[in-house]
């Protein structure tokens, strides 16, 4: 057949002469070819995906190691002065001189105010006059005693002489004369005793007058109000000329002069939870951080109440915070970090590797065959990043720290050791 006619059989043959079911044109043939190529490509991609799915997944792991571990407890509280009191007047009087105001710093014993108490001044004058009077009476009694003692001495000597002569030479001296001088001797002796009693009475009255003067002088000294301890005046309630009522009676509404706070030492009262009470000891060092100052100060546990409050289940614990430079101010908030449990060489795992379900804790471990094992662990000391593994994990074993949701026990994986610090930062 001629070539041109042969081509015509495929390209120019009348429709009625073409074989039944043959494609209309080359475009249809090209379309079938494209579909076939696409199907072949899809099949190849599917084979590659299946091949990739067969590869073992990569998981991040870290090894269980031994390291010092410490559990800390951070609590917030408010700084309060170590001592803070309202200073009252002991005796009622008018404010004659006021030497302090808001913010005045005083030392112990420093004079803060002087009251005027006219009644006490008059009483002091009376006491002094009474002492002078009693002093004169004592002097008079002493002189009277000296006089009667001299008379008694003369009478006693005369009686002894006559008695001696009468005994040695009976009849030389009349017995009547001896008896008279004996009576004079006894009478003078009685006068001496009476004078001694009078002197003692006068001395007692003088001592009473002196005691009253001391008492009234003490009350008068209360007109000078001094600072009982070093601190700063945080409130002032009185003004010059104001009548201050005595703070010792409950029948009047006494008002204090000032409020005084000790500011070189502060108390920090922290409520320790019941579960951590056993770790608290007097003298334990700790850190006190003041967020408003962005500073940390050393402190120590000074005292605690040794009982747990029923309503809060906490124990009243106090920390003494020295403030020698006066940078701390009453009312500032502080954060206290207590060091509780401590272990020198604990076997630890990252806390993020631990899965908790109720009272049960577990971790996923990659064994030497690179297979996943689920281990139940017993935990000990814990802090914000790590937990002590008392049982369930051996030293140096690889613990999964990544997402454990897609992993199953027995699955083969490819472990990859991760830098835990950078890992935590990215997650």
C-alpha positions as CSV (number, residue, x, y, z in Angstrom):
1,X,0.0,0.0,0.0
2,X,1.2,3.5,-0.7
3,X,2.5,5.3,2.3
4,X,0.1,8.2,1.8
5,X,-2.8,6.0,1.7
6,X,-1.5,4.2,4.7
7,X,-1.5,7.4,6.6
8,X,-4.9,8.2,5.3
9,X,-6.2,5.0,6.8
10,X,-5.4,6.5,10.3
11,X,-5.8,10.2,9.7
12,X,-8.2,10.7,6.8
13,X,-10.3,7.7,6.7
14,X,-13.9,8.6,6.6
15,X,-15.8,8.1,9.8
16,X,-17.9,5.4,8.4
17,X,-14.8,3.4,7.4
18,X,-13.0,3.7,10.9
19,X,-13.0,0.7,13.3
20,X,-15.8,0.8,15.9
21,X,-14.6,1.9,19.3
22,X,-11.4,3.5,18.2
23,X,-10.4,7.0,19.7
24,X,-11.6,10.0,17.8
25,X,-8.2,11.7,17.5
26,X,-4.8,12.0,18.9
27,X,-6.0,14.4,21.6
28,X,-7.9,11.6,23.2
29,X,-4.8,9.4,23.0
30,X,-2.7,12.1,24.7
31,X,-5.3,12.5,27.4
32,X,-5.2,8.8,28.2
33,X,-1.4,9.0,28.3
34,X,-1.4,11.9,30.8
35,X,-3.9,10.0,33.0
36,X,-1.6,7.0,32.9
37,X,1.4,9.0,33.8
38,X,-0.4,10.7,36.7
39,X,-1.5,7.4,38.0
40,X,2.0,6.0,37.8
41,X,3.3,9.1,39.7
42,X,0.7,8.7,42.4
43,X,1.5,5.1,42.8
44,X,5.2,6.0,43.2
45,X,4.5,8.7,45.9
46,X,2.3,6.2,47.7
47,X,5.2,3.7,47.7
48,X,7.6,6.4,49.0
49,X,5.2,7.4,51.9
50,X,4.8,3.8,52.9
51,X,8.6,3.4,52.9
52,X,8.9,6.6,55.1
53,X,6.2,5.4,57.5
54,X,8.1,2.2,58.1
55,X,11.1,4.2,59.5
56,X,11.3,4.3,63.3
57,X,10.2,7.6,65.0
58,X,12.8,9.8,66.7
59,X,12.2,10.6,70.3
60,X,14.0,13.0,72.6
61,X,15.6,11.3,75.6
62,X,17.8,12.2,78.6
63,X,19.6,10.0,81.0
64,X,18.7,9.4,84.6
65,X,21.7,10.9,86.5
66,X,22.7,11.5,90.1
67,X,22.9,15.1,91.3
68,X,22.3,17.2,94.4
69,X,18.5,17.8,94.8
70,X,16.7,20.2,97.0
71,X,13.0,21.0,97.4
72,X,12.1,24.6,98.1
73,X,9.0,26.3,99.2
74,X,8.3,29.9,98.3
75,X,5.8,31.9,100.3
76,X,4.7,35.5,100.2
77,X,4.1,37.7,103.2
78,X,4.3,41.3,104.5
79,X,7.1,43.0,106.4
80,X,6.0,44.2,109.9
81,X,8.1,46.0,112.5
82,X,9.7,43.8,115.1
83,X,8.1,46.1,117.7
84,X,5.3,48.6,117.3
85,X,3.5,50.4,120.1
86,X,1.3,53.3,120.9
87,X,3.0,55.6,123.4
88,X,0.6,56.8,126.2
89,X,1.0,59.2,129.0
90,X,1.4,57.7,132.5
91,X,-0.2,60.8,134.1
92,X,-2.8,63.2,132.8
93,X,-1.3,66.6,131.8
94,X,-1.1,69.2,129.1
95,X,1.5,68.9,126.3
96,X,4.0,71.6,127.0
97,X,6.7,70.5,124.6
98,X,6.5,68.1,121.6
99,X,9.8,67.2,120.1
100,X,8.8,64.5,117.5
101,X,6.7,64.3,114.4
102,X,6.0,62.0,111.5
103,X,9.1,60.2,110.4
104,X,11.3,61.3,113.4
105,X,13.9,58.7,114.3
106,X,14.5,58.4,118.0
107,X,17.0,56.4,120.1
108,X,16.1,54.5,123.2
109,X,15.4,56.8,126.1
110,X,15.2,59.9,123.9
111,X,12.8,62.6,125.1
112,X,9.7,62.9,122.9
113,X,7.4,65.2,124.8
114,X,7.0,67.0,128.1
115,X,3.7,67.3,130.0
116,X,2.7,70.0,132.4
117,X,1.1,68.6,135.6
118,X,0.6,71.4,138.2
119,X,-1.0,69.1,140.8
120,X,2.2,67.0,140.9
121,X,4.4,70.0,141.3
122,X,2.4,71.1,144.3
123,X,2.5,67.6,145.8
124,X,6.3,67.6,145.4
125,X,6.5,70.8,147.4
126,X,4.4,69.3,150.2
127,X,6.5,66.2,150.3
128,X,9.7,68.3,150.6
129,X,8.1,70.3,153.5
130,X,7.0,67.2,155.3
131,X,10.5,65.8,155.0
132,X,12.0,68.9,156.5
133,X,9.5,68.8,159.4
134,X,10.3,65.1,160.0
135,X,14.0,65.8,159.9
136,X,13.7,68.4,162.6
137,X,11.6,66.0,164.7
138,X,14.3,63.3,164.3
139,X,16.9,65.8,165.4
140,X,14.9,66.8,168.5
141,X,14.3,63.1,169.4
142,X,18.0,62.4,169.1
143,X,18.9,65.3,171.4
144,X,16.2,64.2,173.9
145,X,17.6,60.7,173.8
146,X,21.1,62.0,174.5
147,X,19.8,64.0,177.5
148,X,18.0,61.2,179.2
149,X,20.8,58.8,178.5
150,X,23.2,61.2,180.3
151,X,20.8,61.4,183.3
152,X,20.4,57.7,183.3
153,X,24.2,57.3,183.4
154,X,24.5,59.6,186.4
155,X,21.7,57.8,188.3
156,X,23.1,54.4,187.5
157,X,26.6,55.3,188.6
158,X,25.3,56.8,191.9
159,X,23.2,53.8,192.6
160,X,26.1,51.4,191.9
161,X,28.4,53.3,194.3
162,X,25.9,53.3,197.2
163,X,25.1,49.7,196.6
164,X,28.7,48.8,196.7
165,X,29.3,50.7,200.0
166,X,26.2,49.2,201.5
167,X,27.2,45.7,200.6
168,X,30.8,46.1,201.8
169,X,30.0,48.1,205.0
170,X,26.5,47.5,206.1
171,X,25.0,50.4,208.1
172,X,27.3,53.0,206.7
173,X,24.8,54.1,204.1
174,X,21.1,54.3,204.9
175,X,19.1,51.7,203.0
176,X,16.5,54.3,202.2
177,X,19.1,56.3,200.2
178,X,20.1,53.2,198.3
179,X,16.5,52.4,197.4
180,X,15.9,56.0,196.3
181,X,18.8,55.9,193.8
182,X,17.8,52.5,192.6
183,X,14.4,54.0,191.7
184,X,16.0,56.9,190.0
185,X,18.2,54.5,188.0
186,X,15.2,52.5,186.9
187,X,13.2,55.7,186.1
188,X,16.0,57.1,184.0
189,X,16.3,53.8,182.2
190,X,12.6,53.9,181.3
191,X,13.1,57.5,180.0
192,X,15.9,56.3,177.8
193,X,13.7,53.6,176.3
194,X,10.9,56.1,175.7
195,X,13.3,58.5,174.0
196,X,14.6,55.7,171.8
197,X,11.0,54.8,170.9
198,X,10.3,58.4,170.1
199,X,13.4,58.6,167.9
200,X,12.4,55.5,166.0
201,X,8.9,56.9,165.4
202,X,10.3,60.2,164.1
203,X,12.7,58.3,161.9
204,X,9.8,56.1,160.5
205,X,7.8,59.2,159.8
206,X,10.8,60.7,158.0
207,X,11.2,57.6,155.9
208,X,7.5,57.7,155.0
209,X,7.8,61.3,153.9
210,X,10.8,60.5,151.8
211,X,9.0,57.5,150.2
212,X,6.1,59.8,149.3
213,X,8.5,62.2,147.7
214,X,10.1,59.4,145.7
215,X,6.6,58.2,144.6
216,X,5.5,61.6,143.6
217,X,8.8,62.3,141.9
218,X,8.4,59.1,139.8
219,X,5.0,60.3,138.8
220,X,6.4,63.7,137.9
221,X,9.1,62.0,135.9
222,X,6.3,60.5,133.8
223,X,5.6,64.0,132.6
224,X,8.7,63.5,130.4
225,X,7.7,60.9,127.8
226,X,10.7,59.0,126.4
227,X,11.2,56.4,123.7
228,X,11.1,52.8,125.1
229,X,13.2,51.6,122.1
230,X,14.9,53.0,119.0
231,X,12.6,53.4,116.1
232,X,10.7,55.8,113.9
233,X,7.5,57.7,114.6
234,X,4.8,56.5,112.2
235,X,1.8,58.3,113.7
236,X,1.4,61.5,115.8
237,X,-1.9,62.0,117.7
238,X,-1.1,65.0,120.0
239,X,-0.5,68.7,119.5
240,X,0.9,71.4,121.8
241,X,-1.5,72.3,124.6
242,X,-3.6,69.2,124.2
243,X,-4.7,67.5,127.4
244,X,-3.4,63.9,127.5
245,X,-5.4,61.5,129.6
246,X,-3.5,58.9,131.6
247,X,-3.3,55.6,129.8
248,X,-3.5,53.6,133.0
249,X,-7.3,54.0,133.5
250,X,-10.1,52.4,131.5
251,X,-12.7,55.0,132.5
252,X,-11.5,57.6,130.0
253,X,-10.8,57.4,126.3
254,X,-7.1,58.0,126.5
255,X,-5.4,58.9,123.3
256,X,-1.7,58.0,122.6
257,X,0.9,60.6,122.0
258,X,2.6,58.8,119.0
259,X,3.0,55.4,117.4
260,X,6.5,54.1,117.5
261,X,7.9,51.4,115.2
262,X,11.2,49.6,115.4
263,X,12.6,49.7,111.8
264,X,16.1,48.3,112.2
265,X,14.6,44.8,112.4
266,X,11.5,43.4,110.8
267,X,9.4,40.3,111.3
268,X,8.1,38.3,108.4
269,X,5.2,36.1,109.4
270,X,4.8,33.2,106.9
271,X,2.2,30.4,107.0
272,X,3.9,27.1,106.5
273,X,1.6,24.3,105.2
274,X,1.0,21.4,107.5
275,X,2.7,19.0,105.1
276,X,6.0,20.9,105.4
277,X,5.9,21.7,109.2
278,X,8.3,18.8,110.0
279,X,11.1,20.5,107.9
280,X,11.1,23.8,109.8
281,X,13.8,24.4,112.4
282,X,14.9,27.4,114.3
283,X,18.0,28.9,112.7
284,X,17.4,27.5,109.2
285,X,18.9,30.0,106.7
286,X,16.7,31.3,103.9
287,X,16.4,34.1,101.3
288,X,14.0,37.0,101.5
289,X,13.3,38.7,98.1
290,X,11.7,42.1,97.9
291,X,10.1,42.4,94.5
292,X,9.6,46.1,94.7
293,X,13.3,46.7,95.3
294,X,14.5,43.7,93.2
295,X,16.8,42.8,96.0
296,X,17.4,39.7,98.1
297,X,18.3,39.8,101.8
298,X,19.6,37.0,104.0
299,X,17.3,35.8,106.9
300,X,16.7,32.9,109.2
301,X,13.9,31.1,110.9
302,X,13.7,32.8,114.3
303,X,10.6,31.2,115.9
304,X,7.4,29.3,115.2
305,X,4.2,28.6,117.1
306,X,4.7,24.8,117.3
307,X,1.0,24.3,116.5
308,X,-1.1,24.1,113.3
309,X,-4.1,26.4,113.1
310,X,-7.3,24.4,112.6
311,X,-8.9,26.9,110.1
312,X,-5.9,27.3,107.7
313,X,-3.9,24.1,108.5
314,X,-0.7,26.2,108.6
315,X,1.9,27.0,111.3
316,X,2.7,30.5,112.3
317,X,6.4,30.9,111.5
318,X,8.5,34.1,111.9
319,X,11.6,35.2,110.0
320,X,13.8,38.0,111.4
321,X,15.0,40.4,108.6
322,X,17.7,42.9,109.7
323,X,17.4,46.3,108.2
324,X,20.6,48.2,109.2
325,X,20.6,50.6,106.2
326,X,16.8,51.4,106.6
327,X,16.1,50.4,102.9
328,X,13.1,48.2,104.0
329,X,9.8,49.8,104.8
330,X,6.9,48.5,106.8
331,X,4.2,46.9,104.6
332,X,6.5,45.8,101.8
333,X,5.7,42.4,100.3
334,X,8.4,39.8,100.5
335,X,8.9,36.3,99.1
336,X,10.6,33.8,101.3
337,X,12.3,30.7,99.9
338,X,12.5,27.9,102.4
339,X,14.9,25.0,101.8
340,X,13.1,21.8,102.8
341,X,14.2,18.4,101.8
342,X,17.9,17.9,100.6
343,X,19.6,15.0,99.0
344,X,23.3,15.0,98.2
345,X,23.3,12.5,95.3
346,X,19.8,11.6,94.3
347,X,18.9,9.7,91.1
348,X,16.8,12.2,89.2
349,X,14.6,12.3,86.1
350,X,13.1,15.5,84.6
351,X,9.7,16.3,86.1
352,X,8.3,16.7,82.5
353,X,9.1,13.0,81.9
354,X,6.8,11.8,84.6
355,X,3.2,10.9,83.8
356,X,0.8,11.0,86.8
357,X,-2.5,9.2,87.0
358,X,-3.9,9.4,90.4
359,X,-1.4,8.1,92.9
360,X,0.6,6.3,90.2
361,X,3.6,7.8,88.5
362,X,5.3,6.4,85.4
363,X,8.0,7.2,82.8
364,X,8.8,5.9,79.4
365,X,12.2,4.3,79.1
366,X,14.1,3.4,75.9
367,X,15.9,0.1,76.6
368,X,19.2,-1.0,75.0
369,X,17.1,-2.5,72.1
370,X,15.6,0.9,71.4
371,X,12.2,-0.2,72.4
372,X,9.8,1.7,74.6
373,X,9.1,0.5,78.2
374,X,6.7,2.0,80.6
375,X,8.0,2.0,84.1
376,X,6.1,2.7,87.3
377,X,8.4,4.9,89.5
378,X,8.4,5.8,93.1
379,X,9.2,9.5,93.6
380,X,11.1,11.1,96.4
381,X,12.3,14.7,96.7
382,X,10.9,17.0,94.0
383,X,11.5,20.5,92.9
384,X,10.4,22.7,89.9
385,X,12.5,20.8,87.4
386,X,13.4,17.3,88.7
387,X,12.1,14.4,90.7
388,X,14.0,11.8,92.6
389,X,13.4,8.3,91.4
390,X,13.5,5.9,94.4
391,X,12.5,2.9,92.3
392,X,11.6,2.0,88.7
393,X,14.6,3.6,86.9
394,X,18.3,2.7,86.9
395,X,21.2,5.0,86.8
396,X,22.1,6.0,83.2
397,X,18.8,4.8,81.6
398,X,17.3,6.8,78.8
399,X,14.0,8.5,79.8
400,X,11.7,10.0,77.2
401,X,11.2,13.7,77.7
402,X,9.2,14.5,74.5
403,X,5.5,14.0,73.6
404,X,4.6,10.5,75.0
405,X,1.0,10.5,73.6
406,X,1.9,8.8,70.3
407,X,4.3,6.2,71.8
408,X,3.3,2.7,72.9
409,X,5.2,0.2,75.0
410,X,7.2,-2.2,72.8
411,X,7.5,0.3,69.9
412,X,10.9,0.7,68.3
413,X,12.2,4.2,68.2
414,X,15.4,6.2,67.5
415,X,16.5,7.9,70.7
416,X,18.1,11.4,70.4
417,X,19.7,12.9,73.5
418,X,18.5,16.5,73.9
419,X,19.9,19.5,75.8
420,X,17.3,19.7,78.5
421,X,17.7,23.4,79.1
422,X,17.4,24.4,75.4
423,X,14.6,21.8,75.0
424,X,12.6,23.3,77.8
425,X,13.1,26.8,76.4
426,X,11.7,25.7,73.0
427,X,8.7,24.0,74.6
